[in-house]
Amino acid sequence: MNNGRLLLVAIITVARDALDAFRSYEESAARIMARYGGAIERTVALDDDPSAGGMREVHLVAFPDRPAFDAYRADPELNALAGLRATAIVRTEILVGTEGPLYPAAGAHSP
């Protein structure tokens, strides 16, 4: 059911030697995001190849609607963090959608 919330799945490739910069950037971005009703609702760290120079992190991000997300992206304080972001993040893929159906847990019975 779509309640108007905008959901994003961000797949972020982080330079392994810049993890501290990445964490600093994400903490600041999350604080700024909150001004617009947004939040990082869940993160999943993927360390596919610990010997590689990068690692991936997946974020589930929610905003009340598209205008709130657009306002966040235009925030001057967020844009001022571009250098820190460029230091830490190698690649970002963002998938944008809305809430989909809920599926019952394994073993749950429908009435």
Phi, psi and omega per residue, in radians:
M1 nan 2.273 -3.123
N2 -1.611 1.981 3.121
N3 -1.748 0.281 3.137
G4 1.656 -0.280 3.140
R5 -1.170 2.464 3.056
L6 -1.699 2.225 3.116
L7 -1.989 2.412 3.108
L8 -2.184 2.429 2.959
V9 -1.922 1.978 -3.138
A10 -1.848 2.141 3.079
I11 -1.865 1.921 -2.965
I12 -1.980 2.216 3.028
T13 -1.725 2.146 -3.024
V14 -1.956 2.390 3.024
A15 -1.155 2.130 -3.066
R16 -1.007 -0.599 -3.130
D17 -1.423 0.069 3.130
A18 -2.177 0.479 -3.111
L19 -1.070 -0.668 3.123
D20 -1.110 -0.731 3.098
A21 -1.113 -0.699 3.114
F22 -1.078 -0.836 -3.138
R23 -1.063 -0.716 3.114
S24 -1.098 -0.780 3.116
Y25 -1.066 -0.844 -3.093
E26 -1.106 -0.686 3.097
E27 -1.090 -0.742 3.113
S28 -1.179 -0.774 -3.141
A29 -1.074 -0.706 3.140
A30 -1.130 -0.668 3.105
R31 -1.123 -0.761 3.121
I32 -1.169 -0.726 3.122
M33 -0.963 -0.702 -3.102
A34 -1.068 -0.509 3.097
R35 -1.042 -0.465 -3.069
Y36 -1.876 0.255 3.127
G37 1.399 0.165 -3.130
G38 -1.610 2.800 3.122
A39 -2.769 2.564 2.942
I40 -1.471 1.864 -3.029
E41 -1.444 -0.451 -3.122
R42 -2.800 2.537 3.005
T43 -2.222 2.589 3.057
V44 -2.311 2.086 3.104
A45 -1.554 2.211 3.118
L46 -1.971 1.987 3.125
D47 -1.963 1.191 -3.044
D48 -0.976 -0.743 -3.067
D49 -2.442 1.626 -3.094
P50 -1.004 -0.318 3.126
S51 -1.520 -0.157 -3.135
A52 -1.301 2.827 -3.131
G53 -1.344 -0.187 -3.130
G54 -2.367 2.904 3.042
M55 -2.384 2.842 3.127
R56 -1.988 2.614 3.042
E57 -2.365 2.345 3.129
V58 -1.867 2.300 3.119
H59 -2.089 2.347 2.932
L60 -1.735 2.032 -3.045
V61 -2.079 2.438 3.134
A62 -2.207 2.466 3.004
F63 -2.275 2.700 -3.142
P64 -1.059 -0.583 -3.104
D65 -2.942 3.080 -3.108
R66 -1.116 -0.749 3.113
P67 -1.029 -0.629 3.103
A68 -1.136 -0.734 3.098
F69 -1.106 -0.785 3.129
D70 -1.079 -0.690 3.110
A71 -1.132 -0.708 3.072
Y72 -1.035 -0.835 -3.101
R73 -1.099 -0.466 -3.130
A74 -1.603 -0.025 -3.068
D75 -1.077 2.245 -3.119
P76 -1.079 -0.630 3.134
E77 -1.174 -0.679 3.073
L78 -1.111 -0.803 -3.132
N79 -1.103 -0.501 3.090
A80 -1.201 -0.292 3.125
L81 -1.534 0.105 -3.053
A82 -0.996 -0.659 3.136
G83 -1.142 -0.759 3.106
L84 -1.111 -0.733 3.118
R85 -1.074 -0.788 -3.120
A86 -1.127 -0.539 3.104
T87 -1.164 -0.654 -2.964
A88 -1.748 -0.569 -2.967
I89 -1.829 2.166 -3.124
V90 -1.495 -0.704 -3.073
R91 -2.732 2.553 3.057
T92 -2.358 2.312 2.997
E93 -2.074 2.233 -3.122
I94 -2.094 2.196 3.050
L95 -1.874 2.227 -3.066
V96 -1.977 2.316 3.119
G97 -2.768 -2.899 3.085
T98 -2.225 2.992 -3.108
E99 -1.101 2.368 3.096
G100 -1.780 -2.971 -3.116
P101 -1.218 2.679 3.024
L102 -1.609 2.501 3.117
Y103 -1.995 2.477 -3.109
P104 -1.162 2.642 3.076
A105 -1.168 2.696 3.107
A106 -0.963 2.323 3.111
G107 1.552 -0.166 3.114
A108 -1.346 2.514 -3.126
H109 -1.915 2.428 3.076
S110 -1.411 2.552 3.123
P111 -1.224 nan nan
